[in-house]
Amino acid sequence: MTHANALAPSLAERLARARTDMRSGVPVCLVEGARRALVLSAESVGAERLGALAGLGEPILAITGWRAETLKARAYDGDIARVKLPSGATPAWIRAVADPADDLESPMKGPFHTLRDGAADMARAGVLLAKSAHLLPAALVVELAPFVDIPGDITCLDLPGAAAALGANPVLARIVSGRVPLAPGRSQVQIFRPEDGGEEHYAVEIGAPDRSAPVLVRLHSACFTGDVLGSLKCDCGAQLDTALTMIGAEGAGVLLYLNQEGRGIGLANKMRAYALQDQGFDTVEANHRLGFEDDERDFRIGATILKSMGFASARLMTNNPAKVGMLEAHGVSVVERVPLKAGRGPLNEAYLDTKARKSGHIL
């Protein structure tokens, strides 16, 4: 291997760069054999780049099947729909299709012409890239003719490799640990960093848990509004406090604090979902109108961290059976589901009831 090749960014590093580019409104290139496409975030596209993109080919707007269902657009590709842009489409029109904020005020956005023929893999990868960047799950995609030149400073990704990496089990490295005095007892906070440039995750080991016995553990997804601000709209902050208290009473255990805000859609999209809830939609309906699944979190991360810490079995503090199933499926035996019921109040009863009714939480 030459020095130049050794300095070239890996696929994981190019994916990290691509996420930043997508958030900044910079196009990303997808390549498969002789096929090439430029992808732009629907959320961050500007007029100048939209015009430049249209000058290179015929852009389509890729949205998820959930968003297409809201818009009454046909999703011939199942999980996504490829929407042909109308003549004179503007960034404002594109964002209005991607963002449900004004759906109730302006419900008639169509009719939409969605594509039935041709490959949808470039469009699907564009949506996955937007999701991974915590943007609205919609992307502008234009496939390029062979004679079109791509600027050399645009990040290019091999399509099959990028699609596989976006769905792969995250590779995490333990970066550092340090002592942090906590009320439940002496603790070590360990930082785990994914190689693809995503958010870091934290493991708080309290006391000295026995590696040969099932560890009392809480997989807690970050909730800025609940954990930090004390929001009464959810039960997250109360669950975090209760879990730490239970670990303290036990004398040892692990809190995994996973940076998967808003059930994996990011804080900005979570606030969009909250705005939709203010319009009368429940938490699941709000996610679907935005184009997301009920829950976009990746609980494989928790299993990976626990195994790397030397734990093969757990007593899991959760009301969510999906967490139990995901840990079990990825090598961590859950010998007991420990209920964690805390924080119910008049401002979050409807939210909790929806989680029980539609997402299978045991509340």
C-alpha positions as CSV (number, residue, x, y, z in Angstrom):
1,M,0.0,0.0,0.0
2,T,1.3,3.4,-0.9
3,H,1.5,6.3,1.4
4,A,-1.2,8.1,-0.6
5,N,-3.6,5.1,-0.3
6,A,-2.9,4.8,3.4
7,L,-4.0,8.5,3.8
8,A,-7.2,8.1,1.8
9,P,-10.4,8.1,3.9
10,S,-12.1,4.8,4.6
11,L,-15.7,4.2,3.8
12,A,-16.7,4.9,7.4
13,E,-14.8,8.2,7.3
14,R,-16.4,9.1,4.0
15,L,-19.8,8.4,5.5
16,A,-19.1,10.7,8.3
17,R,-18.1,13.4,5.8
18,A,-21.2,12.7,3.8
19,R,-23.5,13.3,6.8
20,T,-21.9,16.7,7.4
21,D,-22.2,17.6,3.7
22,M,-25.9,16.6,3.7
23,R,-26.6,18.8,6.8
24,S,-24.7,21.7,5.1
25,G,-26.7,21.4,1.8
26,V,-23.7,20.1,-0.1
27,P,-24.3,17.2,-2.6
28,V,-22.9,13.7,-2.1
29,C,-22.1,11.4,-5.0
30,L,-23.2,7.7,-5.1
31,V,-21.5,5.3,-7.5
32,E,-22.3,1.8,-8.6
33,G,-20.3,0.6,-11.6
34,A,-21.0,3.1,-14.5
35,R,-24.0,4.6,-12.6
36,R,-23.6,7.8,-10.7
37,A,-26.0,10.0,-8.8
38,L,-25.8,13.2,-6.9
39,V,-27.9,13.4,-3.6
40,L,-28.9,16.5,-1.7
41,S,-30.9,16.8,1.5
42,A,-34.4,18.1,0.8
43,E,-34.3,20.0,4.1
44,S,-31.1,22.0,3.3
45,V,-31.2,22.5,-0.5
46,G,-30.9,26.1,-1.7
47,A,-32.1,27.7,-4.9
48,E,-28.6,27.9,-6.5
49,R,-27.8,24.2,-5.9
50,L,-31.3,23.1,-7.0
51,G,-30.8,24.9,-10.2
52,A,-27.4,23.4,-10.7
53,L,-28.7,19.9,-10.0
54,A,-31.5,20.4,-12.5
55,G,-28.9,21.4,-15.1
56,L,-27.3,18.0,-14.8
57,G,-30.3,15.8,-15.2
58,E,-33.9,15.3,-13.9
59,P,-34.0,15.4,-10.1
60,I,-36.5,13.3,-8.2
61,L,-37.6,13.7,-4.6
62,A,-37.2,10.5,-2.6
63,I,-39.5,10.3,0.4
64,T,-40.4,7.4,2.7
65,G,-43.5,5.2,2.3
66,W,-44.9,6.7,5.5
67,R,-44.6,10.3,4.2
68,A,-46.0,9.2,0.8
69,E,-49.0,7.7,2.6
70,T,-49.7,11.0,4.4
71,L,-49.4,12.9,1.0
72,K,-51.6,10.3,-0.8
73,A,-48.7,9.7,-3.2
74,R,-48.2,6.2,-4.6
75,A,-45.1,4.5,-3.2
76,Y,-44.4,2.0,-6.0
77,D,-41.1,1.1,-4.4
78,G,-42.8,0.1,-1.1
79,D,-40.6,1.7,1.5
80,I,-40.0,4.8,-0.5
81,A,-41.6,6.9,-3.2
82,R,-39.8,8.7,-6.0
83,V,-41.6,11.9,-6.7
84,K,-41.0,13.7,-10.0
85,L,-40.5,17.4,-9.5
86,P,-43.1,19.6,-11.2
87,S,-41.9,22.4,-13.6
88,G,-40.6,25.3,-11.6
89,A,-40.3,23.4,-8.3
90,T,-38.6,25.6,-5.7
91,P,-36.8,24.7,-2.4
92,A,-39.9,25.9,-0.6
93,W,-42.1,23.4,-2.5
94,I,-39.6,20.6,-1.8
95,R,-39.5,21.4,1.9
96,A,-43.3,21.6,2.1
97,V,-43.4,18.0,0.6
98,A,-40.8,16.8,3.0
99,D,-41.9,18.6,6.2
100,P,-45.5,18.1,7.5
101,A,-45.4,21.3,9.5
102,D,-48.1,23.0,7.3
103,D,-50.0,19.9,6.2
104,L,-53.2,20.9,8.0
105,E,-53.0,24.5,6.6
106,S,-52.1,23.4,3.0
107,P,-53.2,19.8,2.7
108,M,-53.5,19.8,-1.1
109,K,-49.8,19.5,-2.2
110,G,-50.3,17.1,-5.1
111,P,-51.2,15.6,-7.4
112,F,-47.9,13.8,-7.3
113,H,-46.3,11.9,-10.2
114,T,-44.3,9.1,-8.6
115,L,-42.0,6.8,-10.6
116,R,-42.9,3.1,-11.1
117,D,-40.0,2.0,-13.4
118,G,-36.3,2.0,-13.0
119,A,-34.0,1.3,-10.1
120,A,-34.8,2.8,-6.7
121,D,-31.5,2.0,-4.9
122,M,-29.9,5.5,-5.3
123,A,-33.1,7.1,-4.0
124,R,-33.3,4.6,-1.1
125,A,-29.6,5.3,-0.1
126,G,-30.3,9.1,-0.3
127,V,-33.1,8.7,2.3
128,L,-30.9,6.5,4.5
129,L,-28.2,9.2,4.4
130,A,-30.6,11.9,5.3
131,K,-31.9,9.8,8.3
132,S,-28.4,9.1,9.5
133,A,-27.7,12.8,9.5
134,H,-30.8,13.4,11.6
135,L,-32.4,15.4,8.8
136,L,-35.9,15.0,7.4
137,P,-36.0,11.6,5.7
138,A,-36.2,13.0,2.1
139,A,-33.5,13.6,-0.5
140,L,-33.2,15.0,-4.0
141,V,-31.5,12.6,-6.3
142,V,-30.4,13.0,-9.9
143,E,-28.7,10.2,-11.9
144,L,-26.0,11.5,-14.1
145,A,-25.2,10.8,-17.8
146,P,-21.8,9.3,-18.4
147,F,-20.3,12.5,-19.9
148,V,-21.2,14.7,-16.9
149,D,-18.1,15.6,-14.7
150,I,-18.4,15.6,-10.9
151,P,-16.3,18.2,-9.0
152,G,-13.4,16.5,-7.4
153,D,-14.1,17.8,-3.9
154,I,-17.6,16.2,-3.7
155,T,-17.7,13.2,-1.4
156,C,-18.3,10.0,-3.3
157,L,-19.5,6.7,-1.9
158,D,-19.7,3.3,-3.3
159,L,-23.5,2.6,-3.3
160,P,-23.5,-1.1,-2.2
161,G,-20.8,-0.5,0.4
162,A,-22.6,2.6,1.8
163,A,-26.0,1.0,1.9
164,A,-24.5,-2.0,3.8
165,A,-22.6,0.2,6.2
166,L,-25.7,2.2,7.0
167,G,-27.5,-0.9,8.0
168,A,-24.6,-2.7,9.7
169,N,-24.1,-3.3,13.4
170,P,-22.1,-0.2,14.6
171,V,-18.4,-0.8,15.3
172,L,-17.6,0.9,18.6
173,A,-14.3,1.7,20.3
174,R,-13.9,2.3,24.0
175,I,-12.1,5.7,24.2
176,V,-11.6,6.5,27.8
177,S,-13.1,6.0,31.3
178,G,-13.0,8.1,34.4
179,R,-14.3,8.1,37.9
180,V,-17.5,10.2,38.6
181,P,-18.9,10.3,42.1
182,L,-22.6,9.7,42.0
183,A,-25.3,9.3,44.7
184,P,-25.9,5.6,43.9
185,G,-22.2,4.8,44.6
186,R,-18.7,4.9,43.1
187,S,-18.8,4.8,39.4
188,Q,-16.8,4.7,36.2
189,V,-18.0,6.5,33.1
190,Q,-16.8,4.9,29.9
191,I,-17.0,6.6,26.5
192,F,-17.7,4.5,23.4
193,R,-17.2,6.1,19.9
194,P,-18.5,4.6,16.7
195,E,-16.0,4.4,13.8
196,D,-18.4,6.0,11.4
197,G,-18.3,9.4,13.1
198,G,-21.7,9.1,14.8
199,E,-22.6,10.1,18.3
200,E,-20.7,8.8,21.2
201,H,-22.4,6.6,23.8
202,Y,-21.8,6.3,27.5
203,A,-21.6,3.4,29.9
204,V,-21.9,4.2,33.6
205,E,-20.7,1.3,35.7
206,I,-21.8,1.7,39.3
207,G,-20.1,-0.4,42.0
208,A,-18.4,-3.6,40.9
209,P,-20.9,-5.7,39.0
210,D,-20.0,-9.5,38.8
211,R,-19.2,-10.4,35.2
212,S,-20.2,-14.0,35.9
213,A,-23.8,-13.0,36.9
214,P,-26.6,-11.2,35.2
215,V,-26.0,-7.5,35.6
216,L,-28.8,-5.1,36.5
217,V,-28.8,-2.7,33.5
218,R,-30.8,0.1,32.0
219,L,-30.6,1.0,28.3
220,H,-31.6,4.7,28.4
221,S,-31.9,6.7,25.2
222,A,-30.9,10.3,25.6
223,C,-33.8,12.7,26.1
224,F,-32.6,16.4,26.4
225,T,-36.1,17.6,27.2
226,G,-36.8,15.0,29.9
227,D,-33.4,14.2,31.3
228,V,-32.0,17.8,31.4
229,L,-35.0,20.1,31.3
230,G,-37.3,17.9,33.4
231,S,-40.1,18.0,30.8
232,L,-43.4,16.5,31.9
233,K,-44.3,15.5,28.3
234,C,-42.5,12.2,28.7
235,D,-41.4,9.9,31.5
236,C,-37.7,9.8,30.5
237,G,-36.2,11.9,33.3
238,A,-38.2,10.0,35.9
239,Q,-37.1,6.7,34.5
240,L,-33.4,7.8,34.5
241,D,-33.6,8.8,38.1
242,T,-35.5,5.7,39.2
243,A,-33.0,3.4,37.3
244,L,-30.1,5.0,39.1
245,T,-31.9,4.7,42.5
246,M,-32.6,1.0,41.8
247,I,-29.0,0.3,40.8
248,G,-27.8,2.1,44.0
249,A,-30.1,0.0,46.1
250,E,-28.8,-3.2,44.4
251,G,-25.2,-2.0,45.1
252,A,-24.0,-2.5,41.5
253,G,-25.2,-2.2,37.9
254,V,-24.8,-0.4,34.6
255,L,-26.5,2.5,33.0
256,L,-26.1,2.7,29.2
257,Y,-26.8,6.2,28.1
258,L,-27.3,5.9,24.3
259,N,-27.3,9.1,22.2
260,Q,-30.5,8.2,20.3
261,E,-32.6,11.3,20.9
262,G,-36.2,11.2,20.0
263,R,-36.3,7.4,19.5
264,G,-33.4,7.8,17.1
265,I,-34.7,10.7,14.9
266,G,-32.6,13.5,16.5
267,L,-33.7,16.5,18.6
268,A,-34.7,18.7,15.7
269,N,-37.0,16.1,14.3
270,K,-38.3,15.3,17.8
271,M,-39.3,19.0,18.1
272,R,-41.1,18.7,14.7
273,A,-42.9,15.6,16.1
274,Y,-43.8,17.6,19.2
275,A,-45.3,20.4,17.0
276,L,-47.4,17.8,15.2
277,Q,-48.6,16.4,18.6
278,D,-49.7,19.9,19.4
279,Q,-51.9,19.7,16.3
280,G,-53.6,16.6,17.7
281,F,-51.5,13.7,16.4
282,D,-50.2,11.1,18.8
283,T,-46.5,10.2,19.0
284,V,-46.6,7.4,16.5
285,E,-48.7,9.3,14.0
286,A,-46.3,12.3,14.3
287,N,-43.4,10.1,13.5
288,H,-45.2,8.6,10.5
289,R,-46.2,12.0,9.1
290,L,-42.5,13.0,9.3
291,G,-41.6,9.9,7.3
292,F,-40.1,7.9,10.2
293,E,-40.8,4.5,11.7
294,D,-42.4,4.3,15.1
295,D,-38.9,3.8,16.6
296,E,-35.7,4.4,14.7
297,R,-33.3,3.4,17.6
298,D,-30.6,0.8,17.2
299,F,-30.5,-1.3,20.4
300,R,-27.6,-3.4,18.9
301,I,-25.4,-0.7,20.3
302,G,-26.4,-1.6,23.8
303,A,-25.6,-5.3,23.2
304,T,-22.3,-4.4,21.7
305,I,-21.3,-2.3,24.7
306,L,-22.4,-4.8,27.3
307,K,-20.4,-7.6,25.6
308,S,-17.3,-5.4,25.3
309,M,-17.6,-4.7,29.0
310,G,-17.6,-8.5,29.7
311,F,-21.3,-9.0,30.4
312,A,-23.1,-12.0,28.8
313,S,-26.4,-11.7,30.7
314,A,-28.6,-9.0,32.1
315,R,-31.5,-8.2,34.2
316,L,-32.9,-5.4,32.0
317,M,-34.8,-2.5,33.5
318,T,-37.4,-1.7,30.8
319,N,-41.0,-1.6,29.9
320,N,-40.2,-2.2,26.2
321,P,-40.1,-5.8,25.1
322,A,-38.3,-4.8,21.9
323,K,-35.2,-4.0,24.0
324,V,-35.3,-7.5,25.4
325,G,-35.6,-9.1,22.0
326,M,-32.8,-7.0,20.5
327,L,-30.3,-7.9,23.3
328,E,-31.2,-11.5,23.1
329,A,-30.8,-11.5,19.3
330,H,-27.3,-10.0,19.6
331,G,-25.7,-12.2,22.2
332,V,-26.8,-10.9,25.6
333,S,-29.1,-13.2,27.6
334,V,-31.9,-11.3,29.4
335,V,-32.8,-13.5,32.4
336,E,-35.3,-11.0,33.8
337,R,-37.2,-7.9,32.6
338,V,-37.4,-5.5,35.5
339,P,-40.4,-3.1,35.2
340,L,-39.5,0.6,35.3
341,K,-42.7,2.5,35.9
342,A,-42.2,6.1,36.9
343,G,-43.1,9.6,35.9
344,R,-46.8,9.1,34.8
345,G,-48.7,12.4,35.1
346,P,-51.6,14.3,33.6
347,L,-49.4,15.8,30.9
348,N,-48.0,12.5,29.6
349,E,-50.8,10.0,30.1
350,A,-51.9,10.1,26.5
351,Y,-48.3,9.7,25.3
352,L,-47.7,6.7,27.6
353,D,-51.1,5.1,26.6
354,T,-50.1,5.4,23.0
355,K,-46.8,3.7,23.6
356,A,-48.6,0.8,25.3
357,R,-51.3,0.5,22.7
358,K,-49.2,1.0,19.5
359,S,-45.6,0.2,20.5
360,G,-46.2,-2.7,22.8
361,H,-44.8,-1.1,26.0
362,I,-45.9,-2.8,29.2
363,L,-47.2,0.0,31.3
